[in-house]
Amino acid sequence: MSMTKTARKLRIILGWMCATDFAFEMGEAKGGTEVYASQEDLTQCRPCIERCGSEKVVTVSQDDFAYLLQKAQIDPADLVMGPFGDEIWTKPTSTMR
């Protein structure tokens, strides 16, 4: 009996943000935070990036995120929210003996 693997199309979208918005507004801004389709769009619409900088961002659906964790063999129980509630971190591991 032959086993065939089926491909899964992941819904991952790349975008660009002002680095300040990324660091301080993502998930906090009332009314949302703008993500641009390209760095050129960001530069044209947000001249502040000359001093703020830019961040490339990745969005992924919740189902696809769970799938990626499974493929990477990461137990969701090992993940915690960052100190501001807008980041996901792995739990610290003790290296002291």
FIMIPA-745320 format. One record per residue: residue number from 0; residue in one letter; chain; x, y, z of N, C-alpha, C, CB in turn. Coordinates in pm, whole numbers. Each point is the difference from the previous one (the first is absolute). Glycine has a CB too. Example, Ala and Ser with C-alpha at 12.3 -4.5 7.8 and 13.67 -1.06 7.14 Angstrom:
2
- 0, A, A, 1319, -569, 780, -89, 119, 0, 90, 120, 0, -189, -117, 125
- 1, S, A, 154, 222, -197, 82, 119, 6, -77, 109, 73, 118, -63, -215
***
This chain:
97
- 0, M, A, 84, -117, 0, -84, 117, 0, 90, 124, 0, -187, -125, 122
- 1, S, A, 159, 214, -212, 81, 120, -14, -60, 115, 82, 72, -75, -231
- 2, M, A, 14, 145, 300, -44, 115, 80, 36, 127, -77, 29, -126, 221
- 3, T, A, -126, 208, -245, 28, 126, -68, -21, 115, 98, -68, -97, -223
- 4, K, A, 154, 194, 212, -13, 120, 83, -74, 105, -79, 214, -53, 125
- 5, T, A, -299, 124, -58, -69, 109, -68, 63, 132, 43, -216, -134, -12
- 6, A, A, 226, 223, -80, 56, 132, 30, -104, 85, 70, 153, -15, -199
- 7, R, A, -108, 99, 285, -90, 93, 69, 41, 141, -40, -35, -160, 197
- 8, K, A, -59, 234, -247, 26, 139, -36, -15, 85, 125, -80, -36, -239
- 9, L, A, 189, 98, 279, -2, 86, 118, -41, 142, -40, 178, -140, 109
- 10, R, A, -261, 199, -29, -42, 138, -25, 91, 94, 78, -241, -73, -39
- 11, I, A, 355, 103, -22, 98, 88, 61, 12, 124, -87, 127, -195, 105
- 12, I, A, -137, 311, -43, 6, 126, -74, 115, 83, 55, -250, -5, -45
- 13, L, A, 335, 53, -45, 113, 87, 38, -42, 144, -18, 169, -176, -67
- 14, G, A, -120, 263, 154, -30, 142, -11, 110, 82, 64, -245, -50, 2
- 15, W, A, 226, 181, -2, 99, 94, 54, -68, 99, 93, 142, -25, -207
- 16, M, A, -74, 60, 315, -51, 96, 97, 109, 97, 41, -165, -170, 83
- 17, C, A, 123, 286, -36, 90, 93, 68, 53, -73, 124, -127, 210, -85
- 18, A, A, 258, -203, 110, 60, -72, 113, -55, 48, 134, 206, -32, -136
- 19, T, A, -237, 160, 148, -57, 52, 125, -139, -57, 22, 134, 210, -24
- 20, D, A, -215, -212, -83, -134, -60, 12, 11, -147, 39, -90, 162, -171
- 21, F, A, 184, -232, 111, 19, -141, 31, 35, -20, 147, 74, -41, -236
- 22, A, A, 18, 123, 287, 48, -16, 137, -101, 43, 105, 228, 34, -86
- 23, F, A, -305, 71, 57, -82, 58, 105, -151, -2, -26, 192, 141, 49
- 24, E, A, -234, -159, -173, -141, 9, -32, -66, -133, -37, 48, 228, -75
- 25, M, A, 30, -322, 26, -55, -127, -47, -83, -66, 109, 196, -28, -155
- 26, G, A, -321, 7, 128, -90, -62, 96, -53, 93, 106, 122, -205, -40
- 27, E, A, -78, 329, 42, -42, 96, 102, -77, 119, -58, 197, -69, 133
- 28, A, A, -171, 103, -258, -56, 122, -58, -151, -14, -20, 219, 45, -113
- 29, K, A, -293, 50, 169, -144, 4, -21, -24, 28, -147, -46, 79, 239
- 30, G, A, -30, -162, -305, -25, 18, -142, 97, -77, -88, -90, 221, 53
- 31, G, A, 188, -289, 7, 91, -83, -78, 132, 66, -33, -198, -107, -93
- 32, T, A, 282, 32, 29, 133, 43, -42, 15, -30, -148, 97, -40, 232
- 33, E, A, -37, 131, -305, 12, -17, -145, 116, -91, -37, -99, 225, -31
- 34, V, A, 70, -318, -60, 100, -88, -59, -7, 22, -150, -17, -175, 189
- 35, Y, A, 133, 198, -251, 6, 31, -143, 47, -121, -79, 45, 241, 53
- 36, A, A, -90, -250, -176, 30, -114, -86, 147, -7, -44, -235, 11, -78
- 37, S, A, 302, 103, 75, 140, 2, -41, 75, 109, 75, -63, -88, -228
- 38, Q, A, 193, 77, 228, 81, 104, 64, -15, 132, -76, 163, -174, 82
- 39, E, A, -183, 166, -212, -19, 121, -80, -130, 72, 41, 126, -107, -192
- 40, D, A, -234, 30, 212, -126, 61, 46, 19, 66, 136, -130, -172, -128
- 41, L, A, 200, 103, 217, 25, 55, 133, 77, 130, -9, -1, -230, 96
- 42, T, A, 108, 231, -176, 83, 119, -15, -80, 117, -57, 199, -146, -33
- 43, Q, A, -286, 117, -63, -80, 105, -62, -104, 57, 96, 36, -110, -221
- 44, C, A, -98, 24, 301, -109, 43, 87, 47, 46, 137, -145, -158, -120
- 45, R, A, 261, 112, 164, 48, 31, 135, 143, 51, -5, -152, -175, 96
- 46, P, A, 172, 304, -125, 137, 52, -9, 77, -10, 132, -81, 154, -176
- 47, C, A, 12, -181, 286, 68, -12, 130, 99, -115, 5, -201, 97, 106
- 48, I, A, 190, -193, -200, 90, -115, 10, 146, 37, -23, -188, -144, -76
- 49, E, A, 213, 263, 23, 140, 44, -14, 66, 9, 137, -59, 127, -209
- 50, R, A, -17, -91, 311, 56, 6, 135, -45, -117, 87, 7, 248, -21
- 51, C, A, -126, -303, -5, -51, -111, 82, 54, -135, -44, -206, 133, 37
- 52, G, A, 228, -149, -167, 35, -130, -54, -125, -78, -37, 209, 0, 137
- 53, S, A, -190, -118, -193, -113, -82, -42, 17, -142, 51, -32, 144, -204
- 54, E, A, -77, -216, 210, 1, -140, 43, -77, -83, -102, 15, 67, 243
- 55, K, A, 42, -178, -283, -72, -96, -83, -82, -87, 95, 179, 1, -185
- 56, V, A, -307, -16, 158, -88, -76, 89, -63, -117, -75, -46, 209, 133
- 57, V, A, 11, -310, -58, -62, -120, -54, -130, -23, 76, 224, -100, -66
- 58, T, A, -332, 80, -7, -125, -38, 64, -35, -142, -42, -79, 242, 5
- 59, V, A, 22, -315, 86, -37, -139, -26, -130, -29, 75, 245, -71, -31
- 60, S, A, -331, -9, -29, -126, -33, 66, 26, -85, 124, -121, 11, -222
- 61, Q, A, 26, -10, 314, 16, -77, 123, 15, -149, -29, -135, 173, 122
- 62, D, A, 56, -226, -216, 10, -142, -36, 136, -34, -59, -246, -4, -40
- 63, D, A, 295, 91, -47, 131, -25, -60, 112, 14, 102, -88, 82, -219
- 64, F, A, 73, 8, 314, 99, 15, 107, 8, -129, 81, -43, 250, 11
- 65, A, A, -72, -307, 24, -3, -126, 74, 67, -111, -82, -212, 71, 117
- 66, Y, A, 186, -73, -246, 61, -100, -89, 152, 17, -2, -208, -5, -142
- 67, L, A, 256, 128, 131, 145, 24, -2, 65, -41, 132, -37, 189, -160
- 68, L, A, -30, -163, 272, 53, -44, 129, 14, -152, 3, -105, 199, 112
- 69, Q, A, 3, -268, -163, 3, -145, -3, 116, -50, -87, -249, -5, 34
- 70, K, A, 265, 63, -152, 108, -42, -90, 137, 27, 61, -150, 46, -196
- 71, A, A, 162, 61, 272, 128, 33, 64, 17, -73, 133, -7, 225, -110
- 72, Q, A, -91, -306, 146, 0, -76, 124, 14, 91, 122, 97, -193, -123
- 73, I, A, -172, 302, 121, -4, 93, 113, -132, -22, 72, 148, 171, -119
- 74, D, A, -141, -200, 246, -119, -20, 80, -58, 138, 34, 90, -219, 97
- 75, P, A, -217, 244, -135, -60, 131, 32, 7, 33, 149, -152, -31, -194
- 76, A, A, 161, -70, 280, 13, 25, 144, 133, 66, 33, -147, -197, 45
- 77, D, A, 245, 189, -136, 131, 61, 23, 4, 146, -44, 103, -224, -29
- 78, L, A, -216, 277, -17, -5, 138, -45, -71, 86, 104, 0, -74, -240
- 79, V, A, 48, 195, 256, -63, 94, 92, -11, 136, -69, 92, -123, 203
- 80, M, A, -185, 203, -159, -12, 136, -52, 114, 84, 55, -252, -21, -19
- 81, G, A, 302, 111, -65, 104, 92, 44, -54, 95, 106, 109, -16, -225
- 82, P, A, -24, 99, 282, -40, 86, 113, -110, 101, -34, 229, -28, 85
- 83, F, A, -245, 61, -211, -101, 98, -38, -122, -65, -64, 181, 167, -31
- 84, G, A, -181, -300, 21, -115, -71, -53, -11, 0, -152, -111, 56, 208
- 85, D, A, 213, -7, -277, -9, 8, -145, 107, -84, -70, -96, 228, 25
- 86, E, A, 166, -311, 51, 104, -84, -58, -14, -140, 59, 156, 199, -31
- 87, I, A, -109, -298, -43, 2, -136, 51, 145, -40, 18, -220, -59, -113
- 88, W, A, 254, 15, 230, 136, -42, 34, -1, -146, 40, 59, 234, 72
- 89, T, A, 56, -299, -86, 13, -133, 59, 35, 19, 147, 74, -105, -222
- 90, K, A, -114, 8, 302, 31, 8, 143, 151, -7, 19, -222, -107, 61
- 91, P, A, 274, 181, 36, 144, -7, 25, 40, -139, 47, 1, 244, 58
- 92, T, A, 117, -284, -96, 53, -129, 47, 117, 28, 92, -75, -121, -211
- 93, S, A, 87, 43, 312, 108, 20, 95, 129, -62, -53, -166, 1, 191
- 94, T, A, 272, 78, -193, 130, -52, -42, 94, -11, 118, -32, 100, -227
- 95, M, A, -15, -62, 346, 83, -7, 120, -4, -141, 56, -42, 244, 50
- 96, R, A, 154, -290, -1, 8, -134, 60, 32, 11, 147, 74, -98, -217
***
